[in-house]
Amino acid sequence: MPADQPQWILDARRAVGLRVRDARVWRDMTQEELAHEAGIDRSSVQRIELGQNDPRLTHLLRIASALHVHVRDLLG
């Protein structure tokens, strides 16, 4: 994780990750199931949920579709 990121960006990434995790758990899905439905790697889901990387818009759109939510619900 780059050290030059402002704290508000780090906080926002963590918040997005928590919303992804909450939606996944509410749907009673594992990270593996979400990854499969979204067509991405499980490690990508894990990193997004942990706020460890800047999620690609494509990944967020795929995750939102797999979770049957609008991407804005994940972005807050």
Backbone torsions as a table, in degrees:
resi	resn	phi	psi	omega
1	MET	NA	124.7	-178.8
2	PRO	-61.4	136.1	-179.1
3	ALA	-76.6	-14.9	-175.9
4	ASP	-86.0	5.2	179.6
5	GLN	-77.2	132.8	175.4
6	PRO	-63.6	151.9	-177.8
7	GLN	-57.6	-36.0	-177.9
8	TRP	-65.4	-30.0	176.7
9	ILE	-71.8	-44.4	177.9
10	LEU	-59.5	-43.0	179.0
11	ASP	-64.2	-40.9	179.8
12	ALA	-65.5	-40.7	178.1
13	ARG	-62.5	-41.9	178.2
14	ARG	-63.9	-39.6	-179.8
15	ALA	-65.1	-41.9	176.8
16	VAL	-61.7	-45.4	179.4
17	GLY	-59.5	-40.8	177.9
18	LEU	-66.1	-38.0	178.0
19	ARG	-67.1	-38.4	175.7
20	VAL	-61.9	-47.8	-179.2
21	ARG	-61.9	-45.6	-179.4
22	ASP	-60.6	-42.9	179.9
23	ALA	-66.6	-38.9	178.9
24	ARG	-65.0	-46.0	-179.9
25	VAL	-65.0	-40.8	178.9
26	TRP	-60.7	-34.6	177.3
27	ARG	-82.1	0.5	179.8
28	ASP	57.5	47.5	179.7
29	MET	-114.7	146.9	170.8
30	THR	-84.4	166.5	174.6
31	GLN	-60.1	-38.5	179.1
32	GLU	-62.6	-44.7	179.4
33	GLU	-64.2	-43.1	178.5
34	LEU	-62.7	-45.3	179.4
35	ALA	-58.6	-44.3	179.5
36	HIS	-62.0	-48.1	-179.5
37	GLU	-63.5	-35.1	-177.8
38	ALA	-85.6	-15.0	-179.6
39	GLY	74.9	33.6	177.6
40	ILE	-131.0	171.5	179.3
41	ASP	-73.6	147.4	176.0
42	ARG	-61.7	-35.3	179.3
43	SER	-63.9	-30.7	176.0
44	SER	-67.2	-43.1	177.1
45	VAL	-60.9	-45.1	-178.9
46	GLN	-60.8	-47.0	-179.3
47	ARG	-64.2	-38.8	178.3
48	ILE	-64.1	-47.1	-179.0
49	GLU	-62.1	-31.5	-179.7
50	LEU	-87.0	-4.9	-179.0
51	GLY	69.1	26.8	-174.7
52	GLN	-86.3	-11.7	179.0
53	ASN	-146.5	166.8	173.9
54	ASP	-80.6	110.2	-177.4
55	PRO	-66.6	137.8	176.2
56	ARG	-69.4	143.7	179.1
57	LEU	-57.5	-40.4	179.0
58	THR	-58.4	-42.4	179.4
59	HIS	-65.0	-43.3	179.6
60	LEU	-64.3	-38.7	177.6
61	LEU	-65.0	-42.2	178.4
62	ARG	-65.4	-41.9	179.1
63	ILE	-64.2	-45.0	178.9
64	ALA	-58.7	-43.6	179.4
65	SER	-63.2	-44.3	-179.7
66	ALA	-64.3	-31.1	-179.5
67	LEU	-90.8	-3.8	-179.4
68	HIS	60.5	43.6	174.9
69	VAL	-130.3	163.8	175.3
70	HIS	-82.9	145.2	-177.9
71	VAL	-57.9	-30.2	179.3
72	ARG	-64.6	-26.8	176.5
73	ASP	-67.0	-29.5	178.2
74	LEU	-81.1	-31.6	-179.8
75	LEU	-80.6	-23.1	178.7
76	GLY	83.8	NA	NA
